């Protein structure tokens, strides 16, 4: 067994049976510059506390799996250089070689399940990239959703992806896609998309019951809770569509491929929206954290 290094707050919550919400750490190391990255991460953790749960930010630091970070560790990670971005394929290698890595959606789900945490809040999941029929560029996030029994709260899949194909792959993998409070599948920076969500649930209690029922049935994998960004914070889809198309065209022209595509597109969209995409991103992450805390609370109460 790989030892887990719990923060004092998470250890106390586990001992007392209090609700816990997992958080990724790539938003700290690869999402935005210091000190904004640490400020946003601390704010998201505080949002979870204010909803009655305990945050557990995941990271691998010098070969040790950390479930929950102390404030000084969060500050250190926010300024560290050369931090790897780890997923299922390289998580074990990072730990075994004594490396330091920030957890993606897939790696955070693995760490959460290993630590007995059932709810995870993030911004948006990865999915099927545009042109995947020739590149086969499909995020490991989708297969992890079909494999690991953790409920993920996200504002849908990132809007730069092929949402129709992403929903098809999720269906093939048997992943419940639950829109919270609406019938449409949200599109990250935009509250709605042209695509209907397979399922709709309007309360944290209902989502928690569905999670527990899947476990009782012995079904593998978890749930994707698609939580729309608040209307006041969104960028309308019709405004974003030409911006995303132009950014994708730029990426193709510069032959940007593989893991470099997503950060390139996000940076170009940030520039073309004059920073509004980042403001919206922060708002949706905080909104997802609050809903995840309510689901974690409901799971504890139902038991």
C-alpha positions as CSV (number, residue, x, y, z in Angstrom):
1,X,0.0,0.0,0.0
2,X,1.2,3.5,-0.8
3,X,1.1,5.7,2.4
4,X,-1.2,8.7,2.3
5,X,-0.1,12.0,3.9
6,X,-3.2,13.7,5.1
7,X,-3.4,17.3,6.1
8,X,-4.4,17.8,9.7
9,X,-7.8,19.2,8.6
10,X,-8.6,16.2,6.4
11,X,-7.3,13.7,9.0
12,X,-9.7,15.2,11.6
13,X,-12.6,15.1,9.2
14,X,-12.0,11.4,8.3
15,X,-11.8,10.5,12.0
16,X,-15.0,12.3,12.7
17,X,-16.9,11.1,9.6
18,X,-17.3,14.6,8.3
19,X,-18.0,15.3,4.5
20,X,-14.9,15.8,2.4
21,X,-14.5,17.1,-1.2
22,X,-11.5,16.4,-3.3
23,X,-9.8,19.1,-5.4
24,X,-7.2,18.9,-8.2
25,X,-3.9,20.8,-8.1
26,X,-3.3,21.5,-11.8
27,X,-5.3,24.7,-11.4
28,X,-2.5,25.8,-9.0
29,X,0.5,24.8,-11.0
30,X,-0.7,25.1,-14.6
31,X,-3.8,27.2,-14.5
32,X,-2.7,30.7,-13.6
33,X,0.3,32.7,-12.3
34,X,1.4,33.2,-8.7
35,X,-0.1,34.6,-6.4
36,X,-3.5,34.4,-8.1
37,X,-3.3,30.7,-8.3
38,X,-2.8,30.3,-4.6
39,X,-5.5,32.9,-3.8
40,X,-8.1,31.2,-6.0
41,X,-7.2,27.7,-4.6
42,X,-7.6,29.0,-1.1
43,X,-10.9,30.7,-1.9
44,X,-12.3,27.5,-3.4
45,X,-11.2,25.6,-0.3
46,X,-13.0,28.2,1.8
47,X,-16.2,27.9,-0.3
48,X,-16.3,24.2,0.6
49,X,-15.8,24.9,4.3
50,X,-18.6,27.5,4.3
51,X,-20.9,24.8,2.9
52,X,-20.1,22.5,5.8
53,X,-17.5,20.2,4.2
54,X,-13.7,19.9,4.3
55,X,-11.5,20.4,1.2
56,X,-8.8,17.9,0.2
57,X,-6.5,19.3,-2.5
58,X,-4.5,16.4,-4.0
59,X,-0.8,16.5,-5.0
60,X,2.3,14.4,-5.2
61,X,5.2,16.1,-3.4
62,X,8.6,14.5,-3.5
63,X,7.1,11.1,-4.1
64,X,4.5,11.4,-1.4
65,X,0.8,11.3,-2.1
66,X,-0.8,14.2,-0.2
67,X,-4.6,14.3,0.5
68,X,-5.2,17.8,1.6
69,X,-2.4,20.5,1.7
70,X,-1.3,22.6,4.6
71,X,-1.3,26.4,3.9
72,X,2.5,26.4,3.6
73,X,2.4,23.5,1.2
74,X,-0.2,25.3,-1.0
75,X,2.0,28.4,-1.1
76,X,5.1,26.3,-2.0
77,X,3.3,24.4,-4.7
78,X,2.0,27.7,-6.2
79,X,5.6,28.9,-6.7
80,X,7.3,25.6,-7.5
81,X,9.0,25.1,-10.9
82,X,9.0,22.1,-13.1
83,X,6.0,20.4,-11.5
84,X,4.7,17.6,-13.6
85,X,1.1,17.4,-14.7
86,X,0.1,13.8,-13.8
87,X,-2.7,11.5,-15.0
88,X,-3.4,7.8,-14.7
89,X,-0.5,6.9,-17.0
90,X,2.3,8.6,-15.1
91,X,1.0,8.9,-11.5
92,X,2.7,5.8,-10.2
93,X,6.0,6.7,-11.9
94,X,5.9,10.2,-10.3
95,X,5.4,8.6,-6.8
96,X,8.0,5.8,-7.3
97,X,10.7,8.2,-8.6
98,X,10.2,10.7,-5.8
99,X,8.8,13.3,-8.2
100,X,6.4,16.2,-7.7
101,X,3.3,16.4,-9.7
102,X,0.0,18.2,-9.8
103,X,-3.1,16.0,-10.2
104,X,-5.3,16.2,-13.2
105,X,-9.0,15.2,-13.2
106,X,-8.1,11.6,-13.7
107,X,-5.3,11.5,-11.1
108,X,-7.4,13.3,-8.6
109,X,-10.2,10.8,-8.9
110,X,-7.7,8.0,-8.4
111,X,-6.3,9.7,-5.3
112,X,-9.7,10.4,-3.9
113,X,-10.9,6.8,-4.3
114,X,-7.7,5.6,-2.7
115,X,-8.3,7.8,0.2
116,X,-12.0,6.9,0.5
117,X,-13.4,10.3,-0.7
118,X,-16.4,10.0,-2.9
119,X,-17.0,13.6,-4.3
120,X,-14.7,15.7,-6.4
121,X,-15.1,19.3,-7.6
122,X,-13.3,20.6,-10.7
123,X,-13.8,23.2,-13.4
124,X,-14.5,21.2,-16.6
125,X,-13.6,17.7,-17.6
126,X,-11.5,16.8,-20.6
127,X,-13.1,14.9,-23.5
128,X,-13.0,14.2,-27.2
129,X,-11.0,16.8,-29.0
130,X,-12.0,18.3,-32.4
131,X,-10.7,16.1,-35.2
132,X,-10.4,13.1,-32.9
133,X,-11.6,10.8,-35.7
134,X,-8.1,11.2,-37.2
135,X,-6.0,12.1,-34.2
136,X,-7.6,9.8,-31.6
137,X,-7.1,12.6,-29.1
138,X,-9.5,11.6,-26.2
139,X,-8.9,12.6,-22.7
140,X,-8.2,10.0,-20.0
141,X,-10.8,11.8,-17.9
142,X,-13.6,10.0,-19.7
143,X,-12.2,6.5,-19.1
144,X,-11.5,7.4,-15.5
145,X,-15.2,8.4,-15.1
146,X,-16.1,5.0,-16.3
147,X,-13.7,3.2,-14.0
148,X,-13.5,5.0,-10.6
149,X,-16.5,5.3,-8.3
150,X,-16.2,9.1,-7.5
151,X,-18.9,11.7,-8.3
152,X,-17.4,14.6,-10.3
153,X,-19.0,18.0,-10.2
154,X,-17.9,20.1,-13.3
155,X,-19.4,22.8,-15.5
156,X,-19.7,20.2,-18.3
157,X,-16.7,19.5,-20.6
158,X,-14.4,22.2,-21.8
159,X,-16.1,24.2,-24.6
160,X,-13.1,23.7,-26.9
161,X,-13.9,20.0,-27.2
162,X,-16.3,18.1,-29.4
163,X,-19.2,18.0,-27.0
164,X,-21.4,15.7,-29.1
165,X,-18.6,13.1,-29.3
166,X,-17.8,13.5,-25.7
167,X,-21.3,12.7,-24.7
168,X,-21.3,9.7,-27.0
169,X,-18.2,8.3,-25.4
170,X,-19.6,8.9,-21.9
171,X,-22.7,6.9,-22.9
172,X,-20.6,4.1,-24.3
173,X,-18.6,4.0,-21.0
174,X,-21.8,3.8,-18.9
175,X,-21.2,7.1,-17.2
176,X,-24.4,8.9,-15.8
177,X,-24.4,12.5,-17.0
178,X,-26.6,14.5,-14.7
179,X,-27.4,18.1,-15.4
180,X,-28.0,20.0,-12.2
181,X,-31.2,22.1,-12.4
182,X,-31.6,22.2,-16.2
183,X,-32.2,19.9,-19.2
184,X,-29.3,21.1,-21.3
185,X,-25.7,19.9,-21.0
186,X,-23.7,23.0,-20.0
187,X,-20.7,24.1,-22.0
188,X,-18.1,25.3,-19.4
189,X,-18.0,29.1,-19.9
190,X,-21.7,29.0,-21.1
191,X,-24.6,27.7,-19.1
192,X,-26.2,25.9,-22.0
193,X,-25.3,24.1,-25.2
194,X,-27.4,22.6,-28.1
195,X,-27.1,19.2,-26.4
196,X,-29.6,17.7,-24.0
197,X,-28.3,16.1,-20.9
198,X,-29.1,12.4,-20.5
199,X,-30.3,13.0,-16.9
200,X,-31.5,15.9,-14.8
201,X,-31.5,16.2,-11.0
202,X,-32.4,19.3,-9.0
203,X,-30.9,18.7,-5.6
204,X,-27.8,17.5,-3.9
205,X,-29.9,14.8,-2.1
206,X,-31.0,13.3,-5.3
207,X,-27.5,13.2,-6.7
208,X,-26.2,11.6,-3.5
209,X,-28.9,8.9,-3.6
210,X,-28.0,8.1,-7.2
211,X,-24.3,7.8,-6.2
212,X,-25.1,5.4,-3.3
213,X,-27.5,3.4,-5.5
214,X,-24.8,2.8,-8.1
215,X,-22.5,1.5,-5.3
216,X,-25.3,-0.8,-3.9
217,X,-25.8,-2.2,-7.4
218,X,-22.0,-2.9,-7.8
219,X,-21.8,-0.7,-10.9
220,X,-18.3,0.4,-11.8
221,X,-17.4,4.1,-12.3
222,X,-18.8,7.3,-11.1
223,X,-21.2,10.1,-12.1
224,X,-20.6,13.3,-13.9
225,X,-22.7,16.1,-12.4
226,X,-22.8,18.9,-15.1
227,X,-23.4,22.1,-13.0
228,X,-24.0,25.2,-15.2
229,X,-22.0,28.3,-14.6
230,X,-24.2,31.0,-13.0
231,X,-25.9,33.1,-15.7
232,X,-24.4,36.3,-14.4
233,X,-20.9,34.9,-14.9
234,X,-21.2,33.2,-18.2
235,X,-20.0,34.1,-21.7
236,X,-22.8,33.3,-24.1
237,X,-22.1,30.4,-26.4
238,X,-22.9,32.4,-29.5
239,X,-20.2,34.9,-28.6
240,X,-17.7,32.2,-27.8
241,X,-18.2,30.0,-30.9
242,X,-16.3,32.2,-33.4
243,X,-13.5,32.8,-30.8
244,X,-13.0,29.1,-30.2
245,X,-13.1,28.4,-34.0
246,X,-10.4,31.1,-34.6
247,X,-8.3,29.7,-31.8
248,X,-8.6,26.2,-33.2
249,X,-7.6,27.5,-36.7
250,X,-4.6,29.1,-35.1
251,X,-3.6,25.9,-33.4
252,X,-3.9,24.0,-36.7
253,X,-1.8,26.6,-38.6
254,X,1.0,26.3,-36.0
255,X,0.7,22.5,-35.9
256,X,-0.1,22.4,-32.2
257,X,-0.9,18.8,-31.3
258,X,-1.2,16.4,-28.3
259,X,-1.0,17.7,-24.8
260,X,-0.1,21.2,-26.0
261,X,-3.5,21.8,-27.7
262,X,-5.6,22.5,-24.6
263,X,-3.2,25.1,-22.9
264,X,-2.7,26.8,-26.3
265,X,-6.4,27.1,-27.0
266,X,-7.2,28.3,-23.5
267,X,-4.5,31.0,-23.7
268,X,-5.7,32.2,-27.1
269,X,-9.3,32.4,-25.8
270,X,-8.1,34.3,-22.7
271,X,-6.5,36.8,-25.0
272,X,-9.4,37.1,-27.4
273,X,-11.9,37.6,-24.5
274,X,-9.6,40.1,-22.8
275,X,-9.4,37.9,-19.7
276,X,-13.2,37.2,-19.3
277,X,-12.7,33.5,-19.8
278,X,-10.5,33.3,-16.7
279,X,-13.0,35.3,-14.7
280,X,-15.7,32.9,-15.8
281,X,-13.5,29.9,-15.0
282,X,-12.9,31.0,-11.5
283,X,-16.7,31.6,-11.0
284,X,-17.6,28.2,-12.3
285,X,-15.0,26.4,-10.2
286,X,-16.3,28.1,-7.0
287,X,-19.9,27.2,-8.0
288,X,-18.9,23.6,-8.5
289,X,-17.1,23.4,-5.2
290,X,-20.2,24.6,-3.3
291,X,-22.5,22.0,-5.0
292,X,-19.9,19.3,-4.3
293,X,-19.9,20.2,-0.6
294,X,-23.6,19.9,-0.5
295,X,-23.5,16.4,-2.2
296,X,-20.8,15.3,0.2
297,X,-22.9,16.4,3.1
298,X,-26.0,14.6,1.7
299,X,-24.0,11.4,1.4
300,X,-23.0,11.6,5.1
301,X,-26.5,12.3,6.2
302,X,-28.0,9.5,4.2
303,X,-25.8,7.0,5.9
